[in-house]
Amino acid sequence: MFILKKCLLACCLIPFVCVAQPDLKRQATGIVQVVNGFVVGASLTGSGHGYTHPPSVKFAGGQPDEAAQAETILESGRVLNINITNAGSGYKEIPEMVLSSPHSEVSLTVSVSKTEVTVPESELPQNALATPEVLNGFMIGAKIVYGGQGYTTPPLITVVDSTGSGGLAASSIEDGAVTNIRFVRAGIGYSDQAFIQIDAPPMHPDAMPRVTEVQVTLEPELPSNFYILEASIDMETWEQVGDQFYVDKSIYTKKVAVDGAKRFYRAIQLP
């Protein structure tokens, strides 16, 4: 199938919306004639405008045993005629005939819809917790409530309080957890509201969420067209993502599985 070389829109993985510009283009319309379950004819109710390639024809509904097929004849950007190439069979109702619209602009939005972390939660770094021991305004010690996990060096200990100051403490770790906090200076003026802040352990190199799915939203200038979605890392080499799809409304969303790498996306309208 011939693919239009001009891409409609490109968009980075970071959500970004581009607004399509209006143009004097119209979609052709028509009706069909069904006799004894066969599509035997098609008539134009509107020839459309702005076509550069003969539009495709889709028969929607009708509950057929076999779908009908048709081709269009184009002249000066307008549909001149519709020829039935396969009458199909078994139509119980009159189907709707949909002709694809002229080549049109489309705004494209890409957003993250699913992520995953490859490191088990039990192995993720976790902050240690401790409560202060204050006596007569002096910081005399700290009680470790939870030693955390993932520490590679003793973390910095900070005492936060609205009135006290001057407290200084050192920490010790063992097997990635904080095991002891010892104050070497008691400071002065600490209140009962003082609390101990323990620096976080370093981030696990594999703990960052990995994008596994993005949601692509298309807003075409004219609906009723087939598109393909393409992705690229460098905006030079593009690869098709998934199968072609049909957009029959003004806003269309599609979920796409990805491998975690940053991608640029573009939608290309098929003739």
Secondary structure, DSSP 4 states (H G I P E B T S, - for coil): ----SS-SEEEESS----PPPP-S-B--EEEEEEETTEEEEEEEEE--B--SSPPPEEEE-S--SB--EEEEEEETTEEEEEEEEE--B--SSPPEEEEPPPS--EEEEEEEEEEE-SS-GGGS-B--EEEEEEETTEEEEEEEEE--B--SSPPPEEEE-SS-EEEEEEEEEETTEEEEEEEEEEEE---TT-EEEEPPPPPPTT-S-EEEEEEEEEEESS-SEEEEEEEESSSSS-EEEEEEEEE-SSSEEEEEE--SS--EEEEEE--
